Amino acid sequence: MRVAVFSTRQYDRVHLDRANAQAGHALIYFEHHLDAATSQLAGGFEAVSAFVNDRLDAAVLRQLAEGGTRLVALRCAGFNQVDLAVAAELGVRVVRVPAYSPYAVAEHTIALILALNRHIPRAAARVRDGNFALDGLVGFDLYGKTAGVVGTGTIGTVVVRLLHGFGCRVLACDPFPSAAATALGATYTSIETLLAESDIVTLHCPLTPDTHHLMNDDAFRLLRKGAMLINTSRGGLIDTRAAIKVLKSGHLGTLGIDVYEEEAALFFEDLSGTVIQDYVFTRLLTFPNVLVTAHQAFLTTEALDAIAETTLASVSAFAAGEPLVNEVRL
């Protein structure tokens, strides 16, 4: 099949080409995001592969369908960027990569926790400047602290295991409790109790209408003063303006994010030679107790291999008329 692959960079093309050596599809790569302005590039392609910040709303899906697209293969686990109702109406099937490497995201979560707690970016910068003073670099032991994990799917459960390994008391919140997380020592509780009792809160739930701005003004009021908040899931889980307010007041101790609710205009691009116009994002970067990475939690060799292989396996199954085991439906 001919597949239009959007939002690609050299690092994922290598893995897609390697997986395609056996699959044998015709992959045409586009660096552009998929949106209303670029959807015409997919004309004549029966399959389109999209990434996390591509837009597949009603208008884009109709444009794709008119051009002959019958399959959308997402190279990510989340599917909040797709209007599934319109896709079903148009007969466009949607598949995703439900699990690539939960360890990649979970380990990045721990990296953010450690880097913030032990002030690693600030310490490294000081040493480069010849400043070996330790003032302002005091952290805390993770051992004995309470960590709250919101969302205990595959990734969240791995995070529970890692935090338990550090000797943390782990609280969890999920409408569908995981027996594996419980076996690893997590105690399920309400979101209110989790926020009030946790020294560290880390988000691992999908972005849905119910979880949009899960961390809003009300949630931040419940959060333990001085707590650390980590988000490696979806940017829309945090109301960034509300986060800035509690950072300014000192109520939120530290913030580590690999995702941002308006990241589509920023992440995966080199904007070093431009003036970033997003005032909220630039304001966030002024805080010394905030650490931002640009949606790189997934970025390991193992994860990129799994994403490529799973995506192309779905394309192959569609071409052969076989069941789509990773199909997303309403």
Protein Blocks (a to p, Z undefined) as FASTA:
>chain_A
ZZddehiafklmmmmmmmmmmnopacdddfbdcdfklmmmmgoiabdcddfkbccdfklm
mmmmmnopabdcdfbfbfklpcfklmmmnopacdddfbfblmlmmmmmmmmmmmmmnomm
mmmmmmmnopabfghiaccdfehpacddehjafklmmmmmmmmmnopacddddfbdcfkl
mmnopacddfklmmmmpmbdcdfbdcdfklgoklafklmmmpcghiacddfkbfklpcfk
lmmmmmmnomambdcdfbdfklmmmgopafklbccfblklmmmmmpmkbccdehillmcf
klmmmmmmmmmmmmmmmmnopacfkbccZZ
